Amino acid sequence: MELKDRVAVITGGSGGIGRAMGEAFLAEGARGVMLADLDGGAVEDAARALGCEGMVCDVTREADVQALVAAAEQRYGQIDLFCSNAGAGGAGVLTDAGNEVWQQQWELHVMAHVYAARAVLPAMIGRGEGYLLNTASAAGLLAALGSGPYTVTKAAAVKLAEFIAITHGDDGIRVSVLCPQGVNTAMAPRSLGDGQTDGIIEPEALAQTVVETIREERFHVLPHPEVEEYVRRKGNDVDRWLVGMRRLRRQTLGAADG
């Protein structure tokens, strides 16, 4: 899909990845961009700076997502690309992450994508075309040590995107899933010495990868290209991969103790 003259809605749009995508889409000639975020002041500031629309939306509430879609359709007539991008970190493992953390991560990283798809797919299918970009993480393809709720729900986000692509590809719906490692946003880890990332990139560089991937209509959006090889190695021998990840975990814990 070429973004020129298209309309895009981006959740988690007040800063970081969301704002960078909005700016990149407008630079590509998008007819309209609507940013959405839980922080009303921040999304208004971002929309004003980019010269686009902004709206408050809690993506964990289906009614809010429906209202966002309705507002964008009323303003622009249709939505060509919906970027379900909102997310947040969720540290802890099974023993120290409470049920509320798991549920919050599930609502934000899985159900928000479900709500978005439910809201936009009927009109897209009716037109015979549309595009969904769901933000997951390289952690959803591989693993993030020490972040159980985040890793598991991001993996579910990847699987949901696959399911939508399979189920509605023949309806003209294209789907991509964004799976970065470290990005220089408020969510970026402060320390990267444990081998869990191939470096922090800027949101603007990530946004260009998104534009290129959407143009080529590829499923995986991999701003860190090394991830593709890691996924291939995992698929070739998952037992060996698990051994390697346990070794990395021990090294990480040893570094922390030291």
Backbone as numpy.savetxt, mean C-alpha at the origin, in Angstrom:
# Nx Ny Nz CAx CAy CAz Cx Cy Cz
-1.98 1.26 -17.85 -2.82 2.46 -17.85 -1.94 3.70 -17.85
-2.22 4.58 -18.76 -1.60 5.90 -18.74 -2.41 6.80 -17.81
-1.73 7.61 -17.01 -2.39 8.43 -16.01 -2.92 9.76 -16.55
-2.53 10.12 -17.75 -3.01 11.36 -18.33 -4.54 11.33 -18.46
-5.18 12.38 -17.96 -6.64 12.55 -18.01 -7.39 11.55 -17.14
-6.70 10.85 -16.25 -7.35 9.91 -15.36 -7.65 10.56 -14.01
-8.52 9.92 -13.24 -8.89 10.37 -11.90 -8.43 9.33 -10.89
-7.70 9.79 -9.87 -7.17 8.89 -8.86 -7.60 9.34 -7.47
-7.91 8.38 -6.62 -8.18 8.60 -5.20 -7.08 7.89 -4.42
-6.52 8.58 -3.43 -5.40 8.03 -2.67 -5.68 8.16 -1.18
-5.81 7.05 -0.48 -5.95 7.11 0.97 -4.56 7.15 1.60
-4.50 7.60 2.85 -3.20 7.83 3.46 -2.44 8.88 2.67
-3.17 9.90 2.20 -2.63 10.82 1.22 -2.03 12.10 1.74
-1.99 12.29 3.06 -1.53 13.58 3.58 -0.02 13.74 3.57
0.72 12.65 3.44 2.17 12.74 3.46 2.79 11.46 2.96
4.12 11.40 2.99 4.83 10.19 2.65 4.49 9.65 1.28
4.23 8.36 1.23 3.96 7.67 -0.04 2.72 8.23 -0.72
1.64 8.45 0.04 0.40 8.91 -0.56 0.53 10.26 -1.23
1.12 11.20 -0.55 1.30 12.53 -1.12 2.23 12.48 -2.33
3.31 11.70 -2.24 4.24 11.59 -3.36 3.55 11.00 -4.59
2.69 10.02 -4.40 1.96 9.45 -5.53 1.03 10.49 -6.13
0.34 11.26 -5.29 -0.54 12.29 -5.81 0.21 13.30 -6.66
1.36 13.73 -6.19 2.17 14.69 -6.93 2.64 14.09 -8.26
3.05 12.81 -8.22 3.52 12.15 -9.45 2.38 11.98 -10.45
1.20 11.63 -9.97 0.06 11.44 -10.87 -0.31 12.75 -11.55
-0.31 13.84 -10.80 -0.62 15.14 -11.37 0.43 15.53 -12.40
1.69 15.22 -12.13 2.76 15.52 -13.08 2.59 14.73 -14.37
1.95 13.55 -14.27 1.69 12.74 -15.45 0.47 13.22 -16.23
-0.21 14.24 -15.70 -1.37 14.79 -16.40 -2.71 14.27 -15.94
-2.76 13.71 -14.72 -4.04 13.25 -14.19 -5.06 14.38 -14.18
-6.29 14.07 -14.56 -7.36 15.08 -14.59 -7.78 15.48 -13.19
-7.69 14.56 -12.27 -8.07 14.86 -10.90 -7.44 13.89 -9.93
-7.09 14.40 -8.75 -6.58 13.58 -7.66 -7.30 14.00 -6.39
-7.81 13.03 -5.66 -8.40 13.29 -4.35 -7.60 12.55 -3.30
-7.04 13.30 -2.37 -6.31 12.72 -1.26 -7.27 12.52 -0.09
-7.08 11.45 0.66 -7.91 11.19 1.84 -7.00 10.78 2.99
-7.38 11.20 4.19 -6.57 10.86 5.35 -7.40 11.06 6.60
-6.98 10.40 7.67 -7.66 10.54 8.96 -7.42 11.91 9.57
-6.27 12.50 9.29 -5.89 13.81 9.83 -6.40 14.89 8.88
-7.48 15.56 9.28 -8.11 16.55 8.42 -7.21 17.71 8.07
-6.52 18.26 9.06 -5.64 19.39 8.81 -4.52 19.04 7.86
-3.92 17.86 8.06 -2.80 17.44 7.22 -3.23 17.20 5.78
-4.39 16.58 5.59 -4.82 16.31 4.22 -5.24 17.58 3.51
-5.80 18.53 4.24 -6.13 19.82 3.63 -4.87 20.55 3.20
-3.84 20.51 4.03 -2.58 21.16 3.69 -1.95 20.51 2.46
-1.97 19.17 2.42 -1.38 18.46 1.28 -2.15 18.77 0.00
-3.47 18.75 0.07 -4.28 19.03 -1.12 -4.04 20.45 -1.62
-3.94 21.38 -0.69 -3.69 22.77 -1.07 -2.33 22.91 -1.75
-1.33 22.23 -1.22 0.01 22.32 -1.78 0.08 21.70 -3.18
-0.66 20.63 -3.40 -0.62 19.95 -4.70 -1.62 20.53 -5.69
-2.60 21.30 -5.18 -3.63 21.84 -6.05 -4.66 20.81 -6.44
-5.03 19.96 -5.48 -6.02 18.93 -5.75 -7.06 18.92 -4.64
-7.89 17.89 -4.59 -8.93 17.78 -3.58 -8.43 16.99 -2.38
-9.04 17.24 -1.22 -8.71 16.50 -0.01 -9.95 16.23 0.80
-9.94 15.12 1.54 -11.13 14.74 2.31 -10.71 13.90 3.51
-11.38 14.08 4.62 -11.15 13.26 5.80 -11.80 11.90 5.60
-11.08 10.84 5.95 -11.63 9.49 5.80 -10.93 8.55 6.76
-11.71 7.81 7.53 -11.21 6.72 8.35 -11.43 5.44 7.56
-10.37 4.89 6.98 -10.53 3.76 6.07 -10.96 2.48 6.77
-10.91 2.45 8.11 -11.39 1.27 8.82 -12.90 1.31 9.03
-13.54 2.36 8.56 -15.00 2.48 8.60 -15.53 2.41 7.17
-16.31 1.38 6.87 -16.78 1.20 5.50 -17.62 2.37 5.03
-18.41 2.95 5.93 -19.23 4.10 5.54 -18.37 5.28 5.11
-17.22 5.47 5.75 -16.31 6.55 5.36 -15.75 6.31 3.96
-15.38 5.09 3.68 -14.83 4.76 2.36 -15.89 4.95 1.28
-17.11 4.54 1.57 -18.20 4.74 0.62 -18.44 6.23 0.37
-18.37 7.02 1.44 -18.57 8.47 1.29 -17.44 9.09 0.47
-16.22 8.61 0.65 -15.08 9.10 -0.13 -15.29 8.81 -1.62
-15.67 7.60 -1.93 -15.90 7.22 -3.33 -17.03 8.04 -3.93
-18.11 8.21 -3.17 -19.23 9.00 -3.67 -18.83 10.45 -3.93
-18.03 11.02 -3.05 -17.59 12.41 -3.22 -16.70 12.55 -4.45
-15.80 11.59 -4.66 -14.92 11.65 -5.82 -15.71 11.48 -7.12
-16.65 10.57 -7.11 -17.47 10.36 -8.31 -18.34 11.58 -8.60
-18.85 12.21 -7.55 -19.65 13.42 -7.75 -18.78 14.55 -8.31
-17.55 14.66 -7.82 -16.67 15.74 -8.24 -16.13 15.51 -9.65
-15.77 14.27 -9.98 -15.07 14.01 -11.24 -15.85 13.13 -12.23
-16.95 12.55 -11.78 -17.73 11.70 -12.67 -17.39 10.23 -12.56
-16.12 9.90 -12.32 -15.72 8.51 -12.18 -14.36 8.46 -11.51
-14.00 7.25 -11.05 -12.68 6.98 -10.48 -12.01 5.95 -11.37
-10.85 6.31 -11.90 -10.10 5.38 -12.75 -9.12 4.54 -11.95
-8.55 5.14 -10.90 -7.52 4.47 -10.09 -7.79 4.75 -8.62
-7.94 3.69 -7.85 -8.09 3.85 -6.40 -6.86 3.26 -5.74
-6.14 4.12 -5.01 -4.93 3.69 -4.29 -5.28 3.53 -2.81
-5.44 2.31 -2.38 -5.74 2.01 -0.98 -4.40 1.92 -0.26
-3.98 3.04 0.31 -2.60 3.20 0.73 -2.40 3.39 2.24
-3.45 3.68 2.97 -3.30 3.98 4.40 -2.73 2.77 5.15
-1.88 3.04 6.11 -1.29 1.95 6.89 -0.57 2.48 8.11
-0.18 1.58 8.98 0.55 1.96 10.20 1.34 0.76 10.68
2.41 1.01 11.41 3.22 -0.07 11.95 2.51 -0.79 13.08
2.91 -2.04 13.30 2.35 -2.83 14.38 3.40 -3.78 14.93
4.13 -3.34 15.93 5.23 -4.14 16.47 4.72 -5.22 17.41
5.61 -6.18 17.67 5.28 -7.24 18.62 5.14 -8.58 17.94
5.18 -9.64 18.75 4.98 -11.00 18.25 3.76 -11.58 18.95
3.64 -12.89 18.97 2.43 -13.51 19.51 2.25 -13.24 20.99
3.34 -13.20 21.73 3.23 -13.11 23.18 3.13 -11.69 23.71
3.54 -10.69 22.93 3.52 -9.33 23.45 2.72 -8.34 22.62
2.00 -8.82 21.61 1.09 -7.97 20.86 -0.33 -8.37 21.23
-1.05 -7.45 21.85 -2.40 -7.75 22.31 -3.40 -7.87 21.18
-4.57 -8.40 21.50 -5.62 -8.57 20.50 -5.99 -7.27 19.83
-5.95 -6.17 20.59 -6.33 -4.89 20.00 -5.37 -4.47 18.89
-4.09 -4.81 19.04 -3.11 -4.49 17.99 -3.38 -5.33 16.75
-3.59 -6.62 16.95 -3.90 -7.49 15.81 -5.16 -7.03 15.08
-6.19 -6.66 15.85 -7.45 -6.25 15.21 -7.29 -4.92 14.47
-6.55 -3.99 15.07 -6.34 -2.70 14.41 -5.58 -2.88 13.11
-4.55 -3.73 13.14 -3.78 -3.98 11.92 -4.63 -4.68 10.86
-5.48 -5.59 11.28 -6.37 -6.28 10.35 -7.34 -5.30 9.69
-7.94 -4.45 10.48 -8.89 -3.48 9.93 -8.20 -2.53 8.95
-6.99 -2.10 9.29 -6.29 -1.10 8.48 -5.66 -1.69 7.24
-5.09 -2.89 7.34 -4.31 -3.44 6.23 -5.05 -4.45 5.38
-6.23 -4.88 5.84 -6.99 -5.85 5.05 -8.39 -5.33 4.76
-9.16 -5.06 5.80 -10.55 -4.66 5.59 -10.66 -3.33 4.85
-9.72 -2.43 5.05 -9.75 -1.17 4.31 -9.68 -1.42 2.80
-8.87 -2.41 2.39 -8.80 -2.76 0.97 -10.10 -3.41 0.50
-10.70 -4.22 1.37 -11.99 -4.83 1.04 -13.04 -3.74 0.84
-13.10 -2.79 1.77 -14.08 -1.72 1.67 -13.89 -0.91 0.39
-12.65 -0.63 0.04 -12.37 0.14 -1.17 -12.84 -0.61 -2.41
-12.50 -1.89 -2.49 -12.89 -2.69 -3.65 -14.41 -2.76 -3.77
-15.08 -2.99 -2.66 -16.55 -3.04 -2.69 -17.15 -1.75 -3.22
-16.53 -0.63 -2.85 -17.09 0.67 -3.20 -16.85 1.05 -4.65
-15.68 0.71 -5.19 -15.35 1.20 -6.54 -15.60 0.18 -7.65
-15.61 -1.11 -7.33 -15.68 -2.11 -8.39 -16.99 -2.07 -9.20
-18.15 -1.87 -8.60 -19.36 -1.89 -9.44 -19.31 -0.92 -10.60
-18.92 0.32 -10.36 -18.86 1.30 -11.45 -17.75 0.95 -12.43
-16.60 0.50 -11.92 -15.50 0.13 -12.82 -15.89 -1.04 -13.72
-16.50 -2.05 -13.13 -16.93 -3.21 -13.92 -17.97 -2.80 -14.95
-18.84 -1.89 -14.55 -19.85 -1.39 -15.49 -19.24 -0.71 -16.70
-18.11 -0.02 -16.50 -17.42 0.64 -17.62 -16.49 -0.30 -18.36
-16.17 -1.43 -17.73 -15.25 -2.38 -18.35 -13.79 -2.06 -18.14
-13.48 -1.15 -17.20 -12.09 -0.84 -16.89 -11.98 -0.15 -15.55
-10.83 -0.30 -14.93 -10.55 0.34 -13.65 -9.27 -0.24 -13.09
-8.69 0.46 -12.12 -7.40 0.05 -11.58 -7.42 0.20 -10.07
-6.95 -0.85 -9.38 -6.77 -0.82 -7.93 -5.28 -0.96 -7.63
-4.77 -0.06 -6.80 -3.41 -0.17 -6.29 -3.50 -0.30 -4.78
-3.14 -1.45 -4.25 -3.18 -1.69 -2.81 -1.77 -1.67 -2.25
-1.56 -0.86 -1.23 -0.24 -0.81 -0.60 -0.12 -1.93 0.43
0.84 -2.80 0.22 1.17 -3.83 1.21 2.58 -3.51 1.70
3.51 -4.43 1.52 4.88 -4.23 1.99 5.70 -5.43 1.55
7.02 -5.24 1.43 7.89 -6.39 1.22 7.74 -7.38 2.36
7.35 -6.88 3.54 7.09 -7.78 4.67 5.97 -8.75 4.38
5.03 -8.36 3.54 3.94 -9.26 3.17 4.37 -10.35 2.22
5.45 -10.12 1.48 5.99 -11.14 0.59 7.04 -11.99 1.29
7.71 -11.39 2.28 8.82 -12.06 2.98 8.50 -12.11 4.47
9.09 -11.21 5.27 8.80 -11.15 6.71 9.47 -9.92 7.29
8.87 -9.38 8.33 9.49 -8.30 9.11 9.68 -8.82 10.53
10.93 -8.99 10.93 11.21 -9.55 12.24 10.72 -8.62 13.34
10.05 -9.18 14.33 9.56 -8.40 15.46 8.28 -7.66 15.20
7.65 -7.89 14.04 6.41 -7.17 13.71 5.38 -8.17 13.20
4.92 -9.04 14.08 3.99 -10.09 13.70 2.69 -9.58 13.11
1.95 -8.71 13.81 0.69 -8.23 13.25 0.86 -7.53 11.91
1.94 -6.77 11.76 2.21 -6.06 10.51 2.48 -7.05 9.39
3.39 -7.99 9.63 3.76 -8.96 8.61 2.56 -9.79 8.15
1.80 -10.29 9.10 0.69 -11.19 8.77 -0.40 -10.45 8.00
-0.74 -9.25 8.43 -1.81 -8.52 7.74 -1.35 -8.00 6.38
-0.07 -7.66 6.25 0.43 -7.26 4.94 0.45 -8.45 3.98
0.73 -9.65 4.49 0.64 -10.85 3.65 -0.79 -11.07 3.19
-1.73 -10.83 4.08 -3.15 -10.96 3.71 -3.52 -9.92 2.65
-2.94 -8.73 2.73 -3.21 -7.69 1.73 -2.72 -8.12 0.35
-1.56 -8.78 0.31 -1.05 -9.29 -0.96 -1.99 -10.34 -1.52
-2.43 -11.25 -0.67 -3.32 -12.32 -1.14 -4.66 -11.76 -1.61
-5.17 -10.75 -0.91 -6.42 -10.12 -1.34 -6.27 -9.50 -2.72
-5.15 -8.81 -2.95 -4.91 -8.21 -4.26 -4.85 -9.28 -5.35
-4.19 -10.40 -5.04 -4.15 -11.51 -6.00 -5.56 -12.01 -6.31
-6.37 -12.16 -5.27 -7.73 -12.67 -5.43 -8.57 -11.74 -6.31
-8.44 -10.43 -6.09 -9.20 -9.47 -6.90 -8.73 -9.53 -8.35
-7.41 -9.62 -8.56 -6.88 -9.69 -9.91 -7.38 -10.93 -10.64
-7.46 -12.05 -9.95 -7.95 -13.29 -10.56 -9.45 -13.19 -10.83
-10.20 -12.72 -9.85 -11.65 -12.72 -9.93 -12.18 -11.70 -10.93
-11.52 -10.54 -11.04 -12.08 -9.46 -11.86 -11.19 -9.03 -13.02
-10.12 -9.78 -13.28 -9.29 -9.45 -14.43 -10.05 -9.49 -15.73
-10.95 -10.46 -15.90 -11.73 -10.57 -17.12 -12.81 -9.50 -17.22
-13.02 -8.75 -16.13 -13.97 -7.63 -16.15 -13.30 -6.32 -16.55
-12.00 -6.39 -16.86 -11.27 -5.18 -17.22 -10.61 -4.49 -16.04
-10.58 -5.15 -14.89 -9.98 -4.56 -13.69 -8.52 -4.96 -13.61
-7.66 -3.96 -13.47 -6.24 -4.20 -13.27 -5.89 -3.95 -11.82
-4.97 -4.73 -11.29 -4.60 -4.65 -9.88 -3.08 -4.66 -9.75
-2.56 -3.80 -8.90 -1.16 -3.84 -8.52 -1.06 -3.79 -7.01
-0.01 -4.39 -6.47 0.21 -4.37 -5.03 1.61 -3.80 -4.77
1.65 -2.75 -3.98 2.90 -2.03 -3.70 3.59 -2.68 -2.51
4.84 -3.15 -2.72 5.57 -3.89 -1.69 6.97 -3.34 -1.49
7.09 -2.16 -0.89 8.42 -1.60 -0.65 9.06 -2.16 0.61
10.36 -1.94 0.72 11.05 -2.10 1.99 11.04 -0.72 2.67
12.18 -0.23 3.13 12.20 1.03 3.87 11.98 2.24 2.97
11.08 3.12 3.40 10.80 4.38 2.70 10.91 5.50 3.72
11.46 6.61 3.31 11.70 7.73 4.22 10.41 8.46 4.54
9.62 7.85 5.42 8.36 8.43 5.89 8.34 8.32 7.41
7.23 8.74 8.01 7.09 8.64 9.46 7.15 7.20 9.95
6.86 6.22 9.06 6.87 4.81 9.44 8.24 4.17 9.29
9.21 4.87 8.71 10.51 4.25 8.44 11.20 3.87 9.73
11.80 2.67 9.78 12.55 2.28 10.99 13.75 3.18 11.17
14.09 3.43 12.42 15.25 4.31 12.69 16.57 3.59 12.51
16.57 2.28 12.68 17.81 1.52 12.56 17.63 0.43 11.52
18.61 0.30 10.62 18.49 -0.67 9.53 19.70 -1.59 9.49
20.28 -1.87 10.63 21.50 -2.65 10.65 21.31 -4.14 10.74
20.09 -4.65 10.60 19.86 -6.07 10.81 19.62 -6.84 9.52
19.86 -6.21 8.38 19.73 -6.93 7.12 18.31 -7.08 6.63
17.35 -6.38 7.23 15.97 -6.53 6.82 15.57 -5.60 5.69
16.47 -4.78 5.21 16.14 -3.87 4.12 17.36 -3.61 3.28
17.14 -3.24 2.03 18.24 -2.88 1.14 18.38 -1.37 1.02
17.96 -0.66 2.06 18.14 0.79 2.08 16.82 1.53 2.06
16.84 2.71 2.63 15.65 3.57 2.64 15.66 4.44 1.39
14.54 4.46 0.68 14.40 5.30 -0.50 13.45 6.44 -0.20
13.48 7.46 -1.02 12.59 8.60 -0.85 11.22 8.30 -1.45
10.14 8.86 -0.87 8.80 8.61 -1.42 8.67 9.00 -2.89
9.39 10.03 -3.31 9.30 10.47 -4.69 9.84 9.41 -5.65
10.91 8.72 -5.25 11.45 7.64 -6.08 10.46 6.48 -6.14
9.86 6.16 -5.02 8.84 5.12 -5.00 7.68 5.47 -5.92
7.24 6.72 -5.88 6.10 7.15 -6.70 6.39 6.97 -8.18
7.63 7.20 -8.60 7.98 7.00 -10.00 7.90 5.53 -10.38
8.29 4.65 -9.45 8.16 3.22 -9.71 6.69 2.84 -9.85
5.83 3.45 -9.03 4.40 3.20 -9.13 3.88 3.61 -10.50
4.25 4.80 -10.96 3.81 5.28 -12.27 4.23 4.32 -13.36
5.48 3.88 -13.33 5.99 2.98 -14.35 5.27 1.63 -14.32
5.00 1.13 -13.11 4.35 -0.18 -12.99 2.91 -0.11 -13.46
2.21 0.96 -13.12 0.83 1.11 -13.59 0.80 1.23 -15.11
1.75 1.94 -15.68 1.81 2.06 -17.14 1.96 0.69 -17.79
2.76 -0.17 -17.17 2.99 -1.50 -17.72 1.97 -2.53 -17.22
1.13 -2.11 -16.27 0.07 -2.96 -15.71 0.64 -4.27 -15.16
1.71 -4.13 -14.38 2.30 -5.29 -13.70 1.73 -5.40 -12.28
1.71 -6.59 -11.75 1.09 -6.81 -10.45 1.95 -6.31 -9.30
3.18 -6.77 -9.22 4.06 -6.36 -8.12 4.68 -5.00 -8.42
4.56 -4.08 -7.47 5.28 -2.81 -7.52 6.42 -2.94 -6.52
7.65 -3.00 -7.03 8.81 -3.29 -6.19 9.83 -2.17 -6.30
9.69 -1.12 -5.48 10.66 -0.03 -5.50 12.07 -0.49 -5.12
12.16 -1.56 -4.33 13.44 -2.20 -4.05 13.49 -3.46 -4.92
14.15 -3.40 -6.08 14.09 -4.52 -7.03 14.67 -5.82 -6.49
15.53 -5.75 -5.45 16.10 -6.96 -4.89 15.03 -7.91 -4.35
13.88 -7.33 -3.97 12.82 -8.14 -3.37 12.36 -9.25 -4.32
12.37 -8.98 -5.61 11.93 -10.00 -6.57 12.79 -11.25 -6.47
14.10 -11.08 -6.33 14.99 -12.23 -6.21 14.78 -12.94 -4.88
14.55 -12.19 -3.81 14.29 -12.82 -2.51 13.04 -13.69 -2.55
12.01 -13.19 -3.20 10.76 -13.94 -3.31 10.99 -15.20 -4.14
11.80 -15.09 -5.19 12.10 -16.25 -6.01 12.85 -17.32 -5.20
13.83 -16.87 -4.41 14.58 -17.83 -3.58 13.66 -18.49 -2.56
12.79 -17.73 -1.96 11.84 -18.28 -0.99 10.98 -19.35 -1.65
10.48 -19.04 -2.85 9.63 -20.00 -3.56 10.37 -21.25 -3.97
11.65 -21.11 -4.28 12.43 -22.27 -4.70 12.69 -23.25 -3.57
12.84 -22.71 -2.35 13.15 -23.60 -1.21 12.72 -22.89 0.07
11.46 -23.03 0.44 10.94 -22.30 1.58 11.59 -22.77 2.89
11.97 -24.03 2.98 12.61 -24.50 4.21 13.97 -23.83 4.40
14.72 -23.71 3.33 16.01 -23.03 3.41 15.80 -21.56 3.77
14.78 -20.96 3.21 14.48 -19.56 3.52 14.16 -19.39 5.01
13.38 -20.28 5.57 13.03 -20.21 6.98 14.27 -20.34 7.86
15.18 -21.23 7.49 16.43 -21.37 8.24 17.20 -20.05 8.20
17.27 -19.45 7.02 17.98 -18.18 6.89 17.34 -17.08 7.70
16.01 -17.04 7.75 15.31 -16.00 8.51 15.51 -16.21 10.01
15.56 -17.47 10.46 15.84 -17.72 11.87 17.26 -17.28 12.23
18.19 -17.50 11.30 19.57 -17.04 11.53 19.61 -15.52 11.63
18.89 -14.85 10.75 18.83 -13.39 10.78 18.21 -12.90 12.08
17.19 -13.60 12.55 16.55 -13.20 13.81 17.53 -13.33 14.97
18.30 -14.42 15.00 19.28 -14.58 16.08 20.32 -13.47 16.03
20.76 -13.13 14.84 21.73 -12.05 14.69 21.15 -10.72 15.18
19.90 -10.50 14.85 19.23 -9.25 15.27 19.12 -9.18 16.79
18.70 -10.29 17.40 18.57 -10.32 18.86 19.93 -10.16 19.52
20.96 -10.76 18.94 22.30 -10.61 19.50 22.80 -9.20 19.44
22.51 -8.51 18.31 22.91 -7.12 18.17 22.18 -6.23 19.17
20.90 -6.56 19.41 20.12 -5.78 20.36 20.65 -5.96 21.78
21.02 -7.19 22.11 21.55 -7.47 23.46 22.90 -6.79 23.66
23.66 -6.71 22.56 24.98 -6.10 22.66 24.94 -4.60 22.79
